[in-house]
Amino acid sequence: MTMLIQNPENILKNFALRNTDSRNAVLSYFLSKNFALTHADIEHEFSKQFDRVTIYRILKTFLEKGILHKVLDDEANPKYALCQSPACDHQHHNHNHIHFKCEKCGETKCINDVVVPVINLPKSYKVQEINILVNGFCEVCESVVRNQ
């Protein structure tokens, strides 16, 4: 299931979630962005509509259902991004992909079309998830930096 071509109502229905104004609004906001968002980003966007606890509960529910995944980067606050893998659901997330953080604009994006290298751990270890963060300049910021 590719979320970028779906609307919030269909996504909520596909994940067996009630379509509330708050869930719909937050999901629409994620669909309108192509980068990971912090709780503070979402709270700032909806501060006049929903309280902090409502936003927290929505993010928690979306994580548990497999609509969102946590993105680790070099900041203390976790970020959240839409799951793009059709294999993501409440029982299993597949997020072994690269995250790219732009040093200029600060946006963190999922890069799904780069193959994550195989990591050979000792036999007594079991991989749950692989997180790779690449820092640099996104294509928009790179052109600005180059032309300065």
DSSP file (Angstrom, degrees, kcal/mol; ACC not computed):
  #  RESIDUE AA STRUCTURE BP1 BP2  ACC     N-H-->O    O-->H-N    N-H-->O    O-->H-N    TCO  KAPPA ALPHA  PHI   PSI    X-CA   Y-CA   Z-CA
    1    1 A M              0   0    0      0, 0.0     2,-0.7     0, 0.0    87,-0.1   0.000 360.0 360.0 360.0 115.5    0.0    0.0    0.0
    2    2 A T    >   -     0   0    0      1,-0.2     3,-0.8    84,-0.1     4,-0.2  -0.820 360.0-163.9 -93.7 117.4    1.7    3.2   -1.1
    3    3 A M  G >  S+     0   0    0     -2,-0.7     3,-1.9    80,-0.4    -1,-0.2   0.798  76.7  72.1 -74.4 -29.1    0.5    6.0    1.1
    4    4 A L  G 3  S+     0   0    0      1,-0.3    -1,-0.2    80,-0.1    80,-0.0   0.749 101.5  45.6 -63.6 -21.3    1.5    9.0   -1.0
    5    5 A I  G <  S+     0   0    0     -3,-0.8    -1,-0.3     2,-0.1     2,-0.2   0.416 102.8  83.1 -98.9   2.4   -1.2    8.3   -3.6
    6    6 A Q  S <  S-     0   0    0     -3,-1.9    -3,-0.0    -4,-0.2     3,-0.0  -0.620  73.8-125.7-102.4 162.6   -3.9    7.8   -0.9
    7    7 A N     >  -     0   0    0     -2,-0.2     4,-2.1     1,-0.1     3,-0.3  -0.678  31.6-105.8-100.4 162.9   -6.0   10.2    0.9
    8    8 A P  H  > S+     0   0    0      0, 0.0     4,-2.7     0, 0.0     5,-0.2   0.862 117.2  56.2 -57.3 -38.9   -6.3   10.3    4.7
    9    9 A E  H  > S+     0   0    0      1,-0.2     4,-2.2     2,-0.2     5,-0.1   0.922 109.6  45.1 -60.9 -44.7   -9.7    8.7    4.8
   10   10 A N  H  > S+     0   0    0     -3,-0.3     4,-3.0     2,-0.2    -1,-0.2   0.892 112.5  51.3 -66.6 -39.7   -8.6    5.7    2.9
   11   11 A I  H  X S+     0   0    0     -4,-2.1     4,-1.7     2,-0.2    -2,-0.2   0.947 111.1  47.5 -63.1 -47.4   -5.5    5.3    4.9
   12   12 A L  H  <>S+     0   0    0     -4,-2.7     5,-3.2     1,-0.2    -1,-0.2   0.907 114.3  47.7 -60.3 -41.4   -7.4    5.4    8.2
   13   13 A K  H ><5S+     0   0    0     -4,-2.2     3,-1.7    -5,-0.2    -1,-0.2   0.926 109.5  52.6 -64.6 -44.7   -9.9    2.9    6.9
   14   14 A N  H 3<5S+     0   0    0     -4,-3.0    -1,-0.2     1,-0.3    -2,-0.2   0.792 112.6  45.5 -62.2 -28.3   -7.1    0.6    5.6
   15   15 A F  T 3<5S-     0   0    0     -4,-1.7    -1,-0.3    -5,-0.2    -2,-0.2   0.191 116.4-114.6-101.4  15.9   -5.6    0.6    9.1
   16   16 A A  T < 5 +     0   0    0     -3,-1.7     2,-0.4     1,-0.2    -3,-0.2   0.878  67.4 142.6  55.6  44.4   -8.9    0.1   10.8
   17   17 A L      < -     0   0    0     -5,-3.2    -1,-0.2    -6,-0.1     2,-0.1  -0.917  56.5-109.2-115.7 143.1   -8.9    3.5   12.5
   18   18 A R        -     0   0    0     -2,-0.4     2,-1.1     1,-0.1     5,-0.1  -0.449  33.0-120.3 -66.0 138.5  -11.8    5.7   13.1
   19   19 A N        +     0   0    0     -2,-0.1     2,-0.3     4,-0.1    -1,-0.1  -0.713  44.4 169.3 -85.8  98.4  -11.7    8.9   10.9
   20   20 A T     >  -     0   0    0     -2,-1.1     4,-2.7     1,-0.1     5,-0.2  -0.706  46.9-113.1-104.7 161.2  -11.6   11.8   13.4
   21   21 A D  H  > S+     0   0    0     -2,-0.3     4,-2.4     1,-0.2     5,-0.2   0.907 117.4  48.6 -57.4 -42.4  -11.0   15.4   12.6
   22   22 A S  H  > S+     0   0    0      2,-0.2     4,-2.4     1,-0.2     5,-0.2   0.930 113.3  44.7 -68.3 -45.8   -7.7   15.3   14.5
   23   23 A R  H  > S+     0   0    0      1,-0.2     4,-2.6     2,-0.2     5,-0.2   0.922 115.0  49.6 -62.8 -43.6   -6.4   12.1   12.9
   24   24 A N  H  X S+     0   0    0     -4,-2.7     4,-2.5     2,-0.2    -2,-0.2   0.918 112.0  47.9 -61.6 -44.7   -7.4   13.3    9.4
   25   25 A A  H  X S+     0   0    0     -4,-2.4     4,-2.1    -5,-0.2    -2,-0.2   0.928 113.9  45.7 -64.2 -46.1   -5.7   16.7    9.9
   26   26 A V  H  X S+     0   0    0     -4,-2.4     4,-2.1     1,-0.2    -2,-0.2   0.921 114.5  47.9 -65.1 -43.4   -2.4   15.2   11.2
   27   27 A L  H  X S+     0   0    0     -4,-2.6     4,-2.5    -5,-0.2    -1,-0.2   0.899 110.2  52.3 -64.8 -40.4   -2.3   12.6    8.5
   28   28 A S  H  X S+     0   0    0     -4,-2.5     4,-1.5    -5,-0.2    -1,-0.2   0.892 107.9  52.8 -60.2 -39.5   -3.1   15.2    5.8
   29   29 A Y  H  X S+     0   0    0     -4,-2.1     4,-0.6     2,-0.2     3,-0.2   0.923 109.4  47.7 -63.5 -44.5   -0.2   17.2    7.2
   30   30 A F  H >< S+     0   0    0     -4,-2.1     3,-1.1     1,-0.2    -2,-0.2   0.911 110.5  52.5 -61.4 -41.8    2.2   14.3    6.9
   31   31 A L  H 3< S+     0   0    0     -4,-2.5    -1,-0.2     1,-0.2    -2,-0.2   0.786 105.6  55.2 -65.5 -26.4    0.9   13.6    3.3
   32   32 A S  H 3< S+     0   0    0     -4,-1.5     2,-0.3    -3,-0.2    -1,-0.2   0.620 103.6  65.6 -82.0 -12.3    1.6   17.2    2.4
   33   33 A K    <<  -     0   0    0     -3,-1.1     4,-0.1    -4,-0.6     3,-0.0  -0.792  61.7-158.2-109.5 151.5    5.3   17.0    3.5
   34   34 A N  S    S+     0   0    0     -2,-0.3     2,-0.3     2,-0.1    76,-0.2  -0.020  74.0  63.3-116.0  29.8    8.0   14.9    2.0
   35   35 A F  S    S-     0   0    0     -5,-0.2    74,-0.2    74,-0.1    47,-0.1  -0.947  91.9 -82.6-145.8 165.7   10.2   14.9    5.1
   36   36 A A        -     0   0    0     72,-3.6    72,-0.4    -2,-0.3     2,-0.3  -0.377  41.8-150.4 -72.5 147.7   10.1   13.7    8.7
   37   37 A L  E     -A   80   0A   0     43,-2.8    43,-2.9    -2,-0.1     2,-0.2  -0.896   4.5-135.6-120.7 147.3    8.3   15.8   11.3
   38   38 A T  E  >  -A   79   0A   0     -2,-0.3     4,-1.9    41,-0.2     5,-0.2  -0.547  31.0-109.8 -91.2 164.9    8.8   16.3   15.0
   39   39 A H  H  > S+     0   0    0     39,-0.6     4,-3.0     1,-0.2     5,-0.2   0.903 122.8  55.0 -57.3 -40.5    6.1   16.3   17.6
   40   40 A A  H  > S+     0   0    0      2,-0.2     4,-2.7     1,-0.2    -1,-0.2   0.870 103.7  54.0 -63.0 -37.8    6.8   20.1   18.0
   41   41 A D  H  > S+     0   0    0      2,-0.2     4,-1.9     1,-0.2    -1,-0.2   0.936 113.9  41.6 -58.9 -46.7    6.3   20.6   14.2
   42   42 A I  H  X S+     0   0    0     -4,-1.9     4,-2.1     2,-0.2    -2,-0.2   0.908 113.9  51.5 -69.9 -42.7    2.9   19.0   14.4
   43   43 A E  H  X S+     0   0    0     -4,-3.0     4,-0.5     1,-0.2    -1,-0.2   0.908 109.8  50.4 -60.7 -42.2    2.0   20.8   17.6
   44   44 A H  H >< S+     0   0    0     -4,-2.7     3,-0.6     1,-0.2    -1,-0.2   0.908 110.9  49.3 -62.1 -42.1    3.0   24.1   16.1
   45   45 A E  H 3< S+     0   0    0     -4,-1.9     3,-0.2     1,-0.2    -1,-0.2   0.862 124.5  28.3 -65.0 -36.8    0.9   23.5   13.1
   46   46 A F  H >X S+     0   0    0     -4,-2.1     4,-2.9     1,-0.1     3,-1.6   0.129  79.2 121.2-115.0  19.8   -2.2   22.5   15.1
   47   47 A S  T << S+     0   0    0     -3,-0.6    -1,-0.1    -4,-0.5    -2,-0.1   0.774  80.5  47.0 -58.7 -27.5   -1.8   24.4   18.3
   48   48 A K  T 34 S+     0   0    0     -3,-0.2    -1,-0.3    -4,-0.2     3,-0.1   0.607 120.6  37.5 -88.7 -11.3   -5.1   26.2   17.9
   49   49 A Q  T <4 S+     0   0    0     -3,-1.6     2,-0.3     1,-0.3    -2,-0.2   0.819 119.7  23.0-105.2 -43.5   -7.0   23.0   17.0
   50   50 A F  S  < S-     0   0    0     -4,-2.9    -1,-0.3    -7,-0.2     2,-0.1  -0.940  71.9-120.1-132.8 147.9   -5.7   20.2   19.2
   51   51 A D     >  -     0   0    0     -2,-0.3     4,-1.9    -3,-0.1     5,-0.2  -0.360  35.1-102.7 -82.9 169.0   -3.8   19.9   22.5
   52   52 A R  H  > S+     0   0    0      1,-0.2     4,-2.5     2,-0.2     5,-0.1   0.847 119.6  53.9 -58.9 -39.5   -0.4   18.4   22.9
   53   53 A V  H  > S+     0   0    0      2,-0.2     4,-2.7     1,-0.2    -1,-0.2   0.900 106.3  52.2 -66.3 -41.2   -1.9   15.1   24.4
   54   54 A T  H  > S+     0   0    0      2,-0.2     4,-2.2     1,-0.2    -1,-0.2   0.927 111.4  47.0 -60.0 -45.1   -4.2   14.6   21.4
   55   55 A I  H  X S+     0   0    0     -4,-1.9     4,-2.6     2,-0.2    -2,-0.2   0.916 111.3  51.7 -64.0 -43.0   -1.2   14.9   19.1
   56   56 A Y  H  X S+     0   0    0     -4,-2.5     4,-2.6     1,-0.2    -2,-0.2   0.932 110.8  48.1 -58.0 -46.6    0.9   12.6   21.2
   57   57 A R  H  X S+     0   0    0     -4,-2.7     4,-2.6     2,-0.2    -1,-0.2   0.883 110.6  51.4 -64.3 -38.5   -1.9   10.0   21.2
   58   58 A I  H  X S+     0   0    0     -4,-2.2     4,-2.9     2,-0.2     5,-0.2   0.948 111.6  46.7 -62.9 -48.0   -2.3   10.3   17.4
   59   59 A L  H  X S+     0   0    0     -4,-2.6     4,-2.3     1,-0.2    -2,-0.2   0.917 112.8  50.1 -60.7 -43.2    1.4    9.8   16.8
   60   60 A K  H  X S+     0   0    0     -4,-2.6     4,-2.5    -5,-0.2    -1,-0.2   0.921 113.0  46.1 -60.9 -45.2    1.5    6.8   19.2
   61   61 A T  H  X S+     0   0    0     -4,-2.6     4,-2.4     2,-0.2     6,-0.2   0.924 112.1  50.3 -64.0 -45.6   -1.5    5.2   17.4
   62   62 A F  H  X>S+     0   0    0     -4,-2.9     5,-2.3     1,-0.2     6,-1.6   0.862 112.0  48.9 -63.2 -35.6    0.0    5.8   14.0
   63   63 A L  H  <5S+     0   0    0     -4,-2.3     3,-0.4    -5,-0.2    -2,-0.2   0.940 112.2  47.7 -65.7 -47.5    3.3    4.3   15.1
   64   64 A E  H  <5S+     0   0    0     -4,-2.5    -2,-0.2     1,-0.2    -1,-0.2   0.859 113.6  47.3 -63.4 -36.5    1.5    1.2   16.6
   65   65 A K  H  <5S-     0   0    0     -4,-2.4    25,-0.3    -5,-0.2    -1,-0.2   0.687 115.6-111.3 -80.4 -18.4   -0.6    0.7   13.5
   66   66 A G  T  <5S+     0   0    0     -4,-1.0    -3,-0.2    -3,-0.4    -4,-0.1   0.648  86.0 116.0  96.0  16.8    2.3    1.0   11.0
   67   67 A I  S   <S+     0   0    0     -5,-2.3    16,-2.9    -6,-0.2     2,-0.3   0.853  81.9  25.0 -81.3 -37.9    1.3    4.3    9.4
   68   68 A L  E     -B   82   0A   0     -6,-1.6     2,-0.3    14,-0.3    14,-0.2  -0.805  65.9-158.8-120.0 161.5    4.4    6.1   10.7
   69   69 A H  E     -B   81   0A   0     12,-2.3    12,-2.3    -2,-0.3     2,-0.3  -0.974  28.2-106.4-134.5 155.4    7.9    5.1   11.8
   70   70 A K  E     -B   80   0A   0     -2,-0.3     2,-0.5    10,-0.2    10,-0.2  -0.580  28.3-150.5 -79.3 141.3   10.4    6.9   14.0
   71   71 A V  E     -B   79   0A   0      8,-3.1     8,-1.7    -2,-0.3     2,-0.5  -0.959   5.5-150.2-114.0 124.9   13.3    8.5   12.3
   72   72 A L        +     0   0    0     -2,-0.5     2,-0.2     6,-0.1    27,-0.1  -0.809  29.3 151.1 -93.8 130.6   16.6    8.8   14.2
   73   73 A D        -     0   0    0     -2,-0.5    60,-0.0     2,-0.4    35,-0.0  -0.747  61.5 -75.8-140.0-164.6   18.8   11.6   13.4
   74   74 A D  S    S+     0   0    0     -2,-0.2     2,-0.3     2,-0.0    -2,-0.0   0.290  99.8  90.9 -85.3  12.8   21.4   13.7   15.2
   75   75 A E  S    S-     0   0    0      2,-0.2    -2,-0.4     1,-0.1     4,-0.1  -0.690  81.1-123.6-101.3 160.5   18.9   15.8   17.2
   76   76 A A  S    S+     0   0    0     -2,-0.3    -1,-0.1    -4,-0.1    -2,-0.0   0.805  90.4  76.9 -73.3 -28.8   17.5   14.8   20.6
   77   77 A N  S    S-     0   0    0      1,-0.1    -2,-0.2    -5,-0.0    -4,-0.2  -0.662  84.0-122.1 -87.6 133.9   13.9   14.8   19.5
   78   78 A P        -     0   0    0      0, 0.0   -39,-0.6     0, 0.0     2,-0.3  -0.388  23.8-148.7 -68.7 151.9   12.5   11.9   17.5
   79   79 A K  E     -AB  38  71A   0     -8,-1.7    -8,-3.1   -41,-0.2     2,-0.4  -0.808   4.9-141.6-115.8 161.9   11.0   12.6   14.1
   80   80 A Y  E     -AB  37  70A   0    -43,-2.9   -43,-2.8    -2,-0.3     2,-0.3  -0.967  16.7-179.1-128.7 140.6    8.2   10.7   12.4
   81   81 A A  E     - B   0  69A   0    -12,-2.3   -12,-2.3    -2,-0.4     2,-0.1  -0.964  35.9 -95.6-136.3 153.5    7.8    9.8    8.8
   82   82 A L  E     - B   0  68A   0     -2,-0.3     2,-0.4   -14,-0.2   -14,-0.3  -0.436  42.0-114.6 -65.5 138.0    5.1    8.0    6.8
   83   83 A C        -     0   0    0    -16,-2.9   -80,-0.4     1,-0.1    -1,-0.1  -0.610  31.3-177.4 -72.2 130.1    5.7    4.3    6.2
   84   84 A Q        +     0   0    0     -2,-0.4    -1,-0.1    10,-0.2   -80,-0.1   0.519  50.4  99.2-105.9  -9.7    6.2    3.7    2.5
   85   85 A S    >   -     0   0    0      9,-0.2     3,-1.6     1,-0.1     9,-0.1  -0.636  66.8-144.2 -82.5 132.6    6.7    0.0    2.6
   86   86 A P  T 3  S+     0   0    0      0, 0.0    -1,-0.1     0, 0.0   -84,-0.1   0.677  99.8  66.2 -65.5 -14.6    3.6   -2.1    1.8
   87   87 A A  T 3  S+     0   0    0      7,-0.1     2,-0.3     2,-0.0     5,-0.1   0.558  76.6 108.8 -82.8  -7.9    4.8   -4.6    4.4
   88   88 A C    <   +     0   0    0     -3,-1.6     2,-0.3   -87,-0.1     5,-0.2  -0.548  37.8 129.8 -77.5 128.8    4.3   -2.1    7.3
   89   89 A D  S    S-     0   0    0      3,-2.2     3,-0.3    -2,-0.3   -23,-0.1  -0.873  73.8 -71.8-155.0-170.5    1.4   -2.8    9.6
   90   90 A H  S    S+     0   0    0    -25,-0.3   -24,-0.2    -2,-0.3     3,-0.1   0.679 129.3  44.2 -67.8 -15.6    0.7   -3.1   13.3
   91   91 A Q  S    S+     0   0    0      1,-0.3     2,-0.4   -26,-0.2    -1,-0.2   0.712 121.7  22.1 -99.2 -23.7    2.7   -6.4   13.5
   92   92 A H        -     0   0    0     -3,-0.3    -3,-2.2    -5,-0.1     2,-0.4  -0.965  55.6-165.0-152.9 127.9    5.7   -5.6   11.5
   93   93 A H        -     0   0    0     -2,-0.4     2,-0.5    -5,-0.2    -5,-0.1  -0.895   6.8-160.0-107.3 143.6    7.6   -2.5   10.3
   94   94 A N        +     0   0    0     -2,-0.4    -9,-0.2    -9,-0.1   -10,-0.2  -0.873  32.9 144.0-123.0  96.5   10.1   -2.6    7.5
   95   95 A H        +     0   0    0     -2,-0.5     2,-2.4   -12,-0.1    -1,-0.1  -0.046  13.7 135.3-125.9  32.0   12.3    0.5    7.8
   96   96 A N        +     0   0    0     35,-0.1    20,-0.4    33,-0.1     2,-0.3  -0.507  45.7 109.9 -82.1  75.0   15.7   -0.7    6.8
   97   97 A H  S    S-     0   0    0     -2,-2.4    35,-0.8    33,-0.5     2,-0.3  -0.887  71.8 -91.1-140.2 171.3   16.4    2.3    4.6
   98   98 A I  E     -Cd 111 132B   0     13,-1.3    13,-3.4    16,-0.3     2,-0.4  -0.615  27.4-151.3 -88.3 142.8   18.7    5.3    4.7
   99   99 A H  E     -Cd 110 133B   0     33,-3.0    35,-3.0    -2,-0.3     2,-0.5  -0.942   9.9-156.9-110.1 138.1   17.7    8.7    6.3
  100  100 A F  E     -Cd 109 134B   0      9,-2.8     9,-2.7    -2,-0.4     2,-0.5  -0.962   4.1-164.9-118.7 125.4   19.2   11.8    4.8
  101  101 A K  E     -Cd 108 135B   0     33,-2.7    35,-1.9    -2,-0.5     2,-0.4  -0.943  16.2-137.0-112.6 125.3   19.5   15.0    6.9
  102  102 A C  E  >  - d   0 136B   0      5,-2.4     4,-1.2    -2,-0.5    35,-0.3  -0.647   3.4-150.4 -80.3 130.0   20.2   18.3    5.1
  103  103 A E  T  4 S+     0   0    0     33,-3.8    34,-0.2    -2,-0.4    -1,-0.1   0.706  93.4  42.6 -71.9 -20.8   22.8   20.4    7.0
  104  104 A K  T  4 S+     0   0    0     32,-0.4    -1,-0.1     3,-0.1    33,-0.1   0.930 126.8  22.7 -92.4 -55.9   21.3   23.6    5.6
  105  105 A C  T  4 S-     0   0    0      2,-0.1    -2,-0.1     1,-0.0    32,-0.1   0.671  92.8-133.5 -89.5 -17.2   17.4   23.3    5.8
  106  106 A G     <  +     0   0    0     -4,-1.2     2,-0.2     1,-0.3    -3,-0.1   0.441  52.1 147.2  82.2  -0.6   17.4   20.6    8.5
  107  107 A E        -     0   0    0     -6,-0.1    -5,-2.4   -72,-0.0     2,-0.5  -0.472  36.0-152.5 -72.1 138.9   14.9   18.3    6.8
  108  108 A T  E     -C  101   0B   0    -72,-0.4   -72,-3.6    -7,-0.2     2,-0.3  -0.962  17.9-174.9-112.4 125.6   15.3   14.6    7.3
  109  109 A K  E     -C  100   0B   0     -9,-2.7    -9,-2.8    -2,-0.5     2,-0.4  -0.898  27.1-118.3-124.0 149.0   14.0   12.4    4.5
  110  110 A C  E     -C   99   0B   0     -2,-0.3     2,-0.7   -11,-0.2   -11,-0.2  -0.716  21.1-158.6 -80.8 131.5   13.6    8.7    3.9
  111  111 A I  E >   +C   98   0B   0    -13,-3.4   -13,-1.3    -2,-0.4     3,-0.5  -0.902  19.2 168.8-112.5  99.5   15.7    7.4    1.0
  112  112 A N  T 3   +     0   0    0     -2,-0.7    -1,-0.1     1,-0.2   -13,-0.0   0.654  65.4  64.2 -88.4 -16.6   14.0    4.2    0.0
  113  113 A D  T 3  S+     0   0    0    -15,-0.1     2,-0.5     2,-0.1    -1,-0.2   0.291  81.8  88.9 -97.1  12.8   15.8    3.5   -3.3
  114  114 A V  S <  S-     0   0    0     -3,-0.5   -16,-0.3   -16,-0.1     2,-0.3  -0.939  81.6-122.1-106.8 129.2   19.3    3.1   -1.8
  115  115 A V        -     0   0    0     -2,-0.5   -18,-0.1   -18,-0.1    -2,-0.1  -0.521  18.9-132.3 -73.8 129.0   20.2   -0.4   -0.8
  116  116 A V        -     0   0    0    -20,-0.4     3,-0.1    -2,-0.3    -1,-0.1  -0.665  31.6-112.3 -77.4 130.6   21.2   -0.8    2.9
  117  117 A P        -     0   0    0      0, 0.0     2,-0.3     0, 0.0    -1,-0.1  -0.279  31.0-103.0 -65.5 151.3   24.4   -2.9    3.1
  118  118 A V        -     0   0    0     -3,-0.0     2,-0.6     1,-0.0    -3,-0.0  -0.573  33.3-153.6 -72.6 131.2   24.2   -6.3    4.6
  119  119 A I        -     0   0    0     -2,-0.3     2,-1.0    -3,-0.1     8,-0.1  -0.940   2.2-151.2-112.4 116.6   25.6   -6.2    8.1
  120  120 A N        -     0   0    0     -2,-0.6     3,-0.1     0, 0.0    -2,-0.0  -0.763  20.7-179.2 -92.0 103.4   27.0   -9.5    9.3
  121  121 A L        -     0   0    0     -2,-1.0     6,-0.1     1,-0.2    -2,-0.0  -0.558  40.3 -80.7 -93.7 161.9   26.6   -9.7   13.1
  122  122 A P    >   -     0   0    0      0, 0.0     3,-2.2     0, 0.0    -1,-0.2  -0.269  48.8-106.2 -57.5 153.9   27.8  -12.6   15.2
  123  123 A K  T 3  S+     0   0    0      1,-0.3    -2,-0.1    -3,-0.1     0, 0.0   0.739 117.2  62.6 -58.5 -26.2   25.3  -15.5   15.2
  124  124 A S  T 3  S+     0   0    0      2,-0.0     2,-0.3     0, 0.0    -1,-0.3   0.487  92.8  80.4 -81.0  -0.7   24.1  -14.8   18.7
  125  125 A Y    <   -     0   0    0     -3,-2.2     2,-0.5     2,-0.0    -4,-0.1  -0.826  62.5-159.0-106.4 145.2   22.8  -11.4   17.6
  126  126 A K        -     0   0    0     -2,-0.3     2,-0.3     0, 0.0    -3,-0.0  -0.986  17.3-131.3-125.8 123.5   19.5  -10.7   15.8
  127  127 A V        +     0   0    0     -2,-0.5     3,-0.1     1,-0.2    -2,-0.0  -0.557  27.2 172.0 -73.9 128.3   18.9   -7.5   13.8
  128  128 A Q        -     0   0    0      1,-0.4     2,-0.3    -2,-0.3    -1,-0.2   0.782  69.1 -12.6 -97.8 -44.7   15.6   -5.8   14.6
  129  129 A E        -     0   0    0    -35,-0.1     2,-0.5   -34,-0.0    -1,-0.4  -0.986  57.2-139.2-158.6 148.3   16.1   -2.6   12.6
  130  130 A I        -     0   0    0     -2,-0.3     2,-0.5    -3,-0.1   -33,-0.5  -0.966  15.7-167.3-116.0 129.5   19.0   -0.8   10.8
  131  131 A N        +     0   0    0     -2,-0.5     2,-0.5   -35,-0.1   -33,-0.1  -0.966   8.7 175.4-119.5 118.7   19.3    2.9   11.1
  132  132 A I  E     -d   98   0B   0    -35,-0.8   -33,-3.0    -2,-0.5     2,-0.5  -0.987   8.7-167.1-123.5 124.8   21.7    4.8    8.7
  133  133 A L  E     -d   99   0B   0     -2,-0.5     2,-0.5   -35,-0.2   -33,-0.2  -0.951   0.6-168.6-113.5 125.9   21.8    8.5    8.8
  134  134 A V  E     -d  100   0B   0    -35,-3.0   -33,-2.7    -2,-0.5     2,-0.4  -0.960   7.9-157.7-111.9 126.7   23.6   10.4    6.0
  135  135 A N  E     +d  101   0B   0     -2,-0.5     2,-0.3   -35,-0.2   -33,-0.2  -0.816  40.2  95.7-103.0 145.5   24.3   14.1    6.5
  136  136 A G  E    S-d  102   0B   0    -35,-1.9   -33,-3.8    -2,-0.4     2,-0.4  -0.918  73.4 -48.2 174.2-147.1   24.9   16.5    3.6
  137  137 A F        -     0   0    0     -2,-0.3   -35,-0.1   -35,-0.3   -36,-0.0  -0.974  46.7-130.3-121.0 129.6   23.0   18.9    1.4
  138  138 A C     >  -     0   0    0     -2,-0.4     4,-3.1     1,-0.1     5,-0.2  -0.186  37.8 -96.3 -68.2 170.0   19.6   18.1   -0.2
  139  139 A E  H  > S+     0   0    0      1,-0.2     4,-1.3     2,-0.2     5,-0.1   0.831 124.3  48.0 -62.3 -32.9   19.3   18.9   -3.9
  140  140 A V  H  > S+     0   0    0      2,-0.2     4,-1.3     1,-0.2    -1,-0.2   0.951 117.1  40.6 -70.9 -49.6   17.6   22.3   -3.3
  141  141 A C  H  > S+     0   0    0      1,-0.2     4,-2.9     2,-0.2     5,-0.2   0.845 109.5  60.4 -69.4 -33.7   20.1   23.5   -0.7
  142  142 A E  H  X S+     0   0    0     -4,-3.1     4,-2.6     1,-0.2    -1,-0.2   0.905 104.5  49.3 -60.2 -41.9   23.1   22.1   -2.7
  143  143 A S  H  X S+     0   0    0     -4,-1.3     4,-1.5    -5,-0.2    -1,-0.2   0.863 112.2  48.6 -67.6 -34.0   22.2   24.3   -5.7
  144  144 A V  H  < S+     0   0    0     -4,-1.3     4,-0.4     2,-0.2    -2,-0.2   0.933 113.3  46.6 -67.7 -45.9   22.0   27.3   -3.3
  145  145 A V  H >< S+     0   0    0     -4,-2.9     3,-1.0     1,-0.2    -2,-0.2   0.906 112.1  51.3 -62.1 -42.3   25.3   26.5   -1.7
  146  146 A R  H 3< S+     0   0    0     -4,-2.6    -1,-0.2     1,-0.2    -2,-0.2   0.846 109.9  49.5 -64.2 -35.4   26.9   25.9   -5.1
  147  147 A N  T 3<        0   0    0     -4,-1.5    -1,-0.2     1,-0.2    -2,-0.2   0.418 360.0 360.0 -88.6   2.3   25.7   29.3   -6.4
  148  148 A Q    <         0   0    0     -3,-1.0    -1,-0.2    -4,-0.4    -2,-0.1   0.472 360.0 360.0 -84.1 360.0   27.0   31.3   -3.5
